[in-house]
Amino acid sequence: MPYLYSDPTRESDPHALPDVWILEVTAEEAAEQDEELMRDYLRRFPLAAMNSGERDRMLSAMIEEEGITGGWTWCYCFPGCLPESSAMGVYATRAEAEAAAREASERD
């Protein structure tokens, strides 16, 4: 199930909905989420914004040079709705992403 409750005690509430979306991402998707890194590499690959082949070469360079891997991310949202936040992190396992989401919601 891609959705979970940030507060597990709400799972038994018949009126509560899950509010966190857990998503598996590829290395390419993880690279695209890093806006600062994308800006840096767009300086080296200026045509990547207009040419898909050049964009693929840029993403491949980012992944290889920065050691980017795929993994799991999370964001706040409700089922059937668009995300309410940017995707957070890239975690090695789904369990790590779930723990990070619950920890973040405790701080908020």
N, CA and C atoms as an extended XYZ file, in Angstrom:
324
Properties=species:S:1:pos:R:3:atomname:S:1:resname:S:1:resid:I:1 pbc="F F F"
N         0.845       -1.179        0.000 N   MET     1
C         0.000        0.000        0.000 CA  MET     1
C         0.892        1.243        0.000 C   MET     1
N         0.682        2.163       -0.927 N   PRO     2
C         1.551        3.333       -0.999 CA  PRO     2
C         1.249        4.409        0.047 C   PRO     2
N         0.131        4.304        0.731 N   TYR     3
C        -0.240        5.316        1.717 CA  TYR     3
C        -0.087        4.779        3.133 C   TYR     3
N         0.233        5.668        4.065 N   LEU     4
C         0.273        5.281        5.467 CA  LEU     4
C        -0.106        6.479        6.319 C   LEU     4
N        -0.370        6.213        7.574 N   TYR     5
C        -0.712        7.257        8.527 CA  TYR     5
C         0.566        7.782        9.161 C   TYR     5
N         0.737        9.104        9.175 N   SER     6
C         1.909        9.662        9.846 CA  SER     6
C         1.822        9.400       11.343 C   SER     6
N         0.610        9.312       11.852 N   ASP     7
C         0.367        8.983       13.252 CA  ASP     7
C        -0.354        7.634       13.292 C   ASP     7
N         0.348        6.546       13.610 N   PRO     8
C        -0.264        5.210       13.559 CA  PRO     8
C        -1.478        5.039       14.472 C   PRO     8
N        -1.610        5.867       15.490 N   THR     9
C        -2.768        5.739       16.383 CA  THR     9
C        -4.070        6.141       15.682 C   THR     9
N        -3.973        6.838       14.559 N   ARG    10
C        -5.179        7.261       13.822 CA  ARG    10
C        -5.735        6.170       12.915 C   ARG    10
N        -4.978        5.079       12.743 N   GLU    11
C        -5.427        4.013       11.846 CA  GLU    11
C        -6.774        3.428       12.250 C   GLU    11
N        -7.077        3.408       13.543 N   SER    12
C        -8.343        2.839       14.007 CA  SER    12
C        -9.498        3.831       13.931 C   SER    12
N        -9.222        5.095       13.658 N   ASP    13
C       -10.268        6.117       13.540 CA  ASP    13
C       -10.970        5.957       12.198 C   ASP    13
N       -12.265        5.640       12.185 N   PRO    14
C       -12.957        5.401       10.916 CA  PRO    14
C       -13.082        6.656       10.050 C   PRO    14
N       -12.817        7.834       10.613 N   HIS    15
C       -12.935        9.085        9.861 CA  HIS    15
C       -11.579        9.633        9.405 C   HIS    15
N       -10.513        8.967        9.756 N   ALA    16
C        -9.171        9.430        9.391 CA  ALA    16
C        -8.717        8.767        8.085 C   ALA    16
N        -7.947        9.505        7.331 N   LEU    17
C        -7.360        8.986        6.101 CA  LEU    17
C        -5.843        8.967        6.223 C   LEU    17
N        -5.190        8.049        5.520 N   PRO    18
C        -3.722        8.090        5.513 CA  PRO    18
C        -3.259        9.410        4.907 C   PRO    18
N        -2.154        9.947        5.400 N   ASP    19
C        -1.715       11.263        4.943 CA  ASP    19
C        -0.274       11.305        4.443 C   ASP    19
N         0.337       10.146        4.244 N   VAL    20
C         1.700       10.080        3.718 CA  VAL    20
C         1.712        9.098        2.555 C   VAL    20
N         2.389        9.499        1.495 N   TRP    21
C         2.518        8.655        0.310 CA  TRP    21
C         3.969        8.205        0.223 C   TRP    21
N         4.203        6.900        0.175 N   ILE    22
C         5.531        6.314        0.040 CA  ILE    22
C         5.701        5.896       -1.419 C   ILE    22
N         6.827        6.295       -2.007 N   LEU    23
C         7.021        6.082       -3.433 CA  LEU    23
C         8.426        5.578       -3.711 C   LEU    23
N         8.550        4.545       -4.536 N   GLU    24
C         9.868        4.056       -4.952 CA  GLU    24
C        10.300        4.840       -6.191 C   GLU    24
N        11.560        5.301       -6.212 N   VAL    25
C        12.063        6.085       -7.335 CA  VAL    25
C        13.317        5.442       -7.913 C   VAL    25
N        13.520        5.675       -9.200 N   THR    26
C        14.729        5.201       -9.870 CA  THR    26
C        15.864        6.199       -9.610 C   THR    26
N        17.060        5.849      -10.001 N   ALA    27
C        18.192        6.759       -9.855 CA  ALA    27
C        17.962        8.030      -10.664 C   ALA    27
N        17.375        7.909      -11.858 N   GLU    28
C        17.090        9.084      -12.683 CA  GLU    28
C        16.102       10.017      -11.984 C   GLU    28
N        15.054        9.439      -11.410 N   GLU    29
C        14.062       10.261      -10.704 CA  GLU    29
C        14.673       10.918       -9.474 C   GLU    29
N        15.534       10.189       -8.771 N   ALA    30
C        16.202       10.757       -7.603 CA  ALA    30
C        17.098       11.916       -8.013 C   ALA    30
N        17.810       11.774       -9.122 N   ALA    31
C        18.685       12.846       -9.608 CA  ALA    31
C        17.869       14.082       -9.975 C   ALA    31
N        16.735       13.886      -10.621 N   GLU    32
C        15.891       15.014      -11.032 CA  GLU    32
C        15.304       15.762       -9.841 C   GLU    32
N        15.171       15.116       -8.704 N   GLN    33
C        14.607       15.772       -7.516 CA  GLN    33
C        15.581       16.741       -6.859 C   GLN    33
N        16.865       16.590       -7.116 N   ASP    34
C        17.874       17.451       -6.511 CA  ASP    34
C        18.035       18.709       -7.372 C   ASP    34
N        17.293       19.754       -7.028 N   GLU    35
C        17.251       20.964       -7.852 CA  GLU    35
C        18.612       21.647       -7.963 C   GLU    35
N        19.355       21.693       -6.876 N   GLU    36
C        20.661       22.346       -6.907 CA  GLU    36
C        21.624       21.593       -7.829 C   GLU    36
N        21.622       20.286       -7.720 N   LEU    37
C        22.486       19.470       -8.575 CA  LEU    37
C        22.068       19.606      -10.039 C   LEU    37
N        20.764       19.651      -10.298 N   MET    38
C        20.275       19.838      -11.670 CA  MET    38
C        20.790       21.161      -12.238 C   MET    38
N        20.733       22.230      -11.450 N   ARG    39
C        21.239       23.532      -11.915 CA  ARG    39
C        22.728       23.448      -12.256 C   ARG    39
N        23.499       22.795      -11.391 N   ASP    40
C        24.938       22.653      -11.635 CA  ASP    40
C        25.208       21.904      -12.941 C   ASP    40
N        24.496       20.816      -13.159 N   TYR    41
C        24.742       20.009      -14.354 CA  TYR    41
C        24.173       20.658      -15.610 C   TYR    41
N        23.137       21.483      -15.474 N   LEU    42
C        22.619       22.190      -16.645 CA  LEU    42
C        23.627       23.215      -17.165 C   LEU    42
N        24.506       23.681      -16.296 N   ARG    43
C        25.576       24.576      -16.755 CA  ARG    43
C        26.550       23.813      -17.652 C   ARG    43
N        26.793       22.540      -17.316 N   ARG    44
C        27.691       21.703      -18.117 CA  ARG    44
C        27.017       21.151      -19.363 C   ARG    44
N        25.699       20.949      -19.285 N   PHE    45
C        24.926       20.388      -20.394 CA  PHE    45
C        23.802       21.376      -20.742 C   PHE    45
N        24.119       22.532      -21.320 N   PRO    46
C        23.108       23.569      -21.534 CA  PRO    46
C        21.972       23.161      -22.470 C   PRO    46
N        22.198       22.217      -23.354 N   LEU    47
C        21.143       21.797      -24.277 CA  LEU    47
C        20.201       20.761      -23.671 C   LEU    47
N        20.486       20.305      -22.458 N   ALA    48
C        19.657       19.274      -21.825 CA  ALA    48
C        18.222       19.754      -21.592 C   ALA    48
N        18.032       21.050      -21.497 N   ALA    49
C        16.678       21.583      -21.298 CA  ALA    49
C        15.849       21.511      -22.580 C   ALA    49
N        16.525       21.313      -23.732 N   MET    50
C        15.813       21.322      -25.016 CA  MET    50
C        15.912       20.011      -25.783 C   MET    50
N        16.816       19.129      -25.374 N   ASN    51
C        17.080       17.925      -26.153 CA  ASN    51
C        17.063       16.711      -25.224 C   ASN    51
N        16.178       15.768      -25.502 N   SER    52
C        16.033       14.610      -24.606 CA  SER    52
C        17.280       13.735      -24.585 C   SER    52
N        17.977       13.616      -25.704 N   GLY    53
C        19.209       12.825      -25.718 CA  GLY    53
C        20.279       13.448      -24.839 C   GLY    53
N        20.383       14.776      -24.917 N   GLU    54
C        21.348       15.485      -24.085 CA  GLU    54
C        20.947       15.406      -22.612 C   GLU    54
N        19.638       15.434      -22.345 N   ARG    55
C        19.151       15.301      -20.964 CA  ARG    55
C        19.501       13.915      -20.413 C   ARG    55
N        19.333       12.884      -21.231 N   ASP    56
C        19.698       11.534      -20.799 CA  ASP    56
C        21.190       11.434      -20.490 C   ASP    56
N        22.028       12.064      -21.341 N   ARG    57
C        23.475       12.070      -21.085 CA  ARG    57
C        23.789       12.814      -19.789 C   ARG    57
N        23.092       13.925      -19.549 N   MET    58
C        23.309       14.693      -18.324 CA  MET    58
C        22.926       13.862      -17.093 C   MET    58
N        21.766       13.203      -17.139 N   LEU    59
C        21.336       12.382      -16.008 CA  LEU    59
C        22.292       11.217      -15.777 C   LEU    59
N        22.769       10.604      -16.838 N   SER    60
C        23.736        9.510      -16.696 CA  SER    60
C        25.018       10.006      -16.035 C   SER    60
N        25.479       11.192      -16.442 N   ALA    61
C        26.680       11.765      -15.832 CA  ALA    61
C        26.438       12.065      -14.357 C   ALA    61
N        25.278       12.615      -14.022 N   MET    62
C        24.950       12.912      -12.626 CA  MET    62
C        24.978       11.647      -11.781 C   MET    62
N        24.338       10.606      -12.272 N   ILE    63
C        24.235        9.353      -11.529 CA  ILE    63
C        25.609        8.737      -11.314 C   ILE    63
N        26.409        8.713      -12.375 N   GLU    64
C        27.731        8.103      -12.277 CA  GLU    64
C        28.667        8.930      -11.391 C   GLU    64
N        28.737       10.234      -11.624 N   GLU    65
C        29.687       11.080      -10.903 CA  GLU    65
C        29.310       11.309       -9.441 C   GLU    65
N        28.014       11.383       -9.159 N   GLU    66
C        27.552       11.675       -7.796 CA  GLU    66
C        27.195       10.417       -7.013 C   GLU    66
N        27.193        9.253       -7.679 N   GLY    67
C        26.863        8.003       -6.998 CA  GLY    67
C        25.399        7.935       -6.570 C   GLY    67
N        24.524        8.495       -7.370 N   ILE    68
C        23.096        8.527       -7.041 CA  ILE    68
C        22.488        7.155       -7.291 C   ILE    68
N        21.664        6.720       -6.353 N   THR    69
C        20.956        5.446       -6.508 CA  THR    69
C        19.462        5.683       -6.349 C   THR    69
N        18.692        4.734       -6.765 N   GLY    70
C        17.254        4.795       -6.549 CA  GLY    70
C        16.946        4.456       -5.098 C   GLY    70
N        15.701        4.514       -4.748 N   GLY    71
C        15.307        4.191       -3.381 CA  GLY    71
C        13.860        4.572       -3.135 C   GLY    71
N        13.595        4.998       -1.925 N   TRP    72
C        12.234        5.305       -1.493 CA  TRP    72
C        12.146        6.752       -1.016 C   TRP    72
N        11.057        7.430       -1.362 N   THR    73
C        10.799        8.793       -0.906 CA  THR    73
C         9.412        8.832       -0.279 C   THR    73
N         9.098        9.958        0.352 N   TRP    74
C         7.765       10.123        0.925 CA  TRP    74
C         7.338       11.579        0.778 C   TRP    74
N         6.038       11.814        0.792 N   CYS    75
C         5.505       13.173        0.806 CA  CYS    75
C         4.127       13.136        1.470 C   CYS    75
N         3.697       14.291        1.944 N   TYR    76
C         2.371       14.410        2.547 CA  TYR    76
C         1.323       14.506        1.446 C   TYR    76
N         0.210       13.804        1.599 N   CYS    77
C        -0.926       13.910        0.698 CA  CYS    77
C        -2.064       13.039        1.229 C   CYS    77
N        -3.198       13.145        0.598 N   PHE    78
C        -4.340       12.301        0.925 CA  PHE    78
C        -4.626       11.407       -0.276 C   PHE    78
N        -5.171       10.210       -0.069 N   PRO    79
C        -5.459        9.304       -1.187 CA  PRO    79
C        -6.312        9.988       -2.256 C   PRO    79
N        -5.907        9.843       -3.493 N   GLY    80
C        -6.652       10.417       -4.597 CA  GLY    80
C        -6.368       11.889       -4.831 C   GLY    80
N        -5.490       12.486       -4.053 N   CYS    81
C        -5.159       13.903       -4.193 CA  CYS    81
C        -3.702       14.073       -4.596 C   CYS    81
N        -3.401       15.242       -5.101 N   LEU    82
C        -2.017       15.555       -5.432 CA  LEU    82
C        -1.200       15.716       -4.160 C   LEU    82
N         0.096       15.463       -4.224 N   PRO    83
C         0.944       15.655       -3.035 CA  PRO    83
C         0.887       17.093       -2.532 C   PRO    83
N         0.981       17.244       -1.215 N   GLU    84
C         0.963       18.560       -0.589 CA  GLU    84
C         2.365       19.056       -0.276 C   GLU    84
N         3.372       18.232       -0.517 N   SER    85
C         4.753       18.622       -0.243 CA  SER    85
C         5.660       18.029       -1.308 C   SER    85
N         6.891       18.499       -1.327 N   SER    86
C         7.891       17.894       -2.209 CA  SER    86
C         8.256       16.522       -1.666 C   SER    86
N         8.788       15.682       -2.540 N   ALA    87
C         9.250       14.373       -2.091 CA  ALA    87
C        10.446       14.569       -1.166 C   ALA    87
N        10.459       13.839       -0.082 N   MET    88
C        11.519       13.954        0.914 CA  MET    88
C        12.471       12.774        0.820 C   MET    88
N        13.741       13.096        0.726 N   GLY    89
C        14.798       12.104        0.805 CA  GLY    89
C        14.785       11.054       -0.273 C   GLY    89
N        15.808       10.269       -0.255 N   VAL    90
C        15.869        8.996       -0.960 CA  VAL    90
C        16.461        8.044        0.060 C   VAL    90
N        15.654        7.102        0.487 N   TYR    91
C        16.036        6.150        1.524 CA  TYR    91
C        16.251        4.786        0.901 C   TYR    91
N        17.132        4.021        1.484 N   ALA    92
C        17.487        2.702        0.941 CA  ALA    92
C        16.320        1.722        0.993 C   ALA    92
N        15.491        1.804        2.029 N   THR    93
C        14.374        0.863        2.165 CA  THR    93
C        13.073        1.615        2.420 C   THR    93
N        11.995        0.920        2.166 N   ARG    94
C        10.672        1.496        2.439 CA  ARG    94
C        10.508        1.773        3.935 C   ARG    94
N        11.017        0.863        4.765 N   ALA    95
C        10.901        1.024        6.218 CA  ALA    95
C        11.603        2.298        6.689 C   ALA    95
N        12.770        2.602        6.098 N   GLU    96
C        13.475        3.832        6.466 CA  GLU    96
C        12.669        5.063        6.060 C   GLU    96
N        12.045        5.027        4.885 N   ALA    97
C        11.218        6.154        4.431 CA  ALA    97
C        10.009        6.336        5.349 C   ALA    97
N         9.371        5.243        5.747 N   GLU    98
C         8.229        5.315        6.655 CA  GLU    98
C         8.646        5.895        8.001 C   GLU    98
N         9.770        5.439        8.529 N   ALA    99
C        10.254        5.949        9.816 CA  ALA    99
C        10.570        7.437        9.725 C   ALA    99
N        11.180        7.868        8.628 N   ALA   100
C        11.500        9.295        8.446 CA  ALA   100
C        10.233       10.133        8.359 C   ALA   100
N         9.218        9.628        7.671 N   ALA   101
C         7.952       10.364        7.549 CA  ALA   101
C         7.279       10.512        8.909 C   ALA   101
N         7.266        9.453        9.681 N   ARG   102
C         6.638        9.521       11.002 CA  ARG   102
C         7.430       10.427       11.940 C   ARG   102
N         8.754       10.373       11.856 N   GLU   103
C         9.583       11.241       12.685 CA  GLU   103
C         9.365       12.713       12.318 C   GLU   103
N         9.276       13.002       11.023 N   ALA   104
C         9.042       14.383       10.584 CA  ALA   104
C         7.683       14.893       11.036 C   ALA   104
N         6.670       14.031       11.002 N   SER   105
C         5.337       14.478       11.415 CA  SER   105
C         5.271       14.725       12.919 C   SER   105
N         6.098       14.044       13.689 N   GLU   106
C         6.149       14.292       15.129 CA  GLU   106
C         6.730       15.672       15.417 C   GLU   106
N         7.691       16.107       14.589 N   ARG   107
C         8.307       17.415       14.768 CA  ARG   107
C         7.381       18.538       14.338 C   ARG   107
N         6.520       18.271       13.352 N   ASP   108
C         5.643       19.328       12.800 CA  ASP   108
C         4.525       19.697       13.702 C   ASP   108
